[in-house]
Amino acid sequence: MKLLNILFFGLMVFTQTAVAQAPQTGTLTVNVSNVKHREGNIKAVLQNRSNFLTPQFSDIIELKPTGDNMQMVFKNLPVGEYSVAIYHDLNNNDNFDRNWIGYPSEPFAVSNNLHPWKLLLPSFDAAKITLSQSGSTVNIALLNN
């Protein structure tokens, strides 16, 4: 009986340790509005603090626009802080095109609906959203030129 109790106790400790060490993940739902064009693809890029505004990203979703509003879903992400940048690649050249002074020439948006002012880039703290284990939803409206 004593051996059975020790085995049961060991199994409980092992189970609780395994559960406690399992990575916490969540789903981030991005509702995109103000989609004005049907050509090209809409790309949503997910970044964290360490790769914010760099060519690296944590995840990307690319969808063909089907209406004025779209939903893009990032699944099984580690909980934490992220930013979302969206652009509508109208000509499908896989580039975020800009005009001669550097302003985007394709529709774009940044989480928290940040609007660029005098070509200043947003900070991660201004753009960040927090993903919890229960999931998070963010609404972002494209800025059209």
Order of alpha helices (4+ residues) and beta strands (2+ residues): alpha-beta-beta-beta-beta-beta-beta-alpha-beta-beta
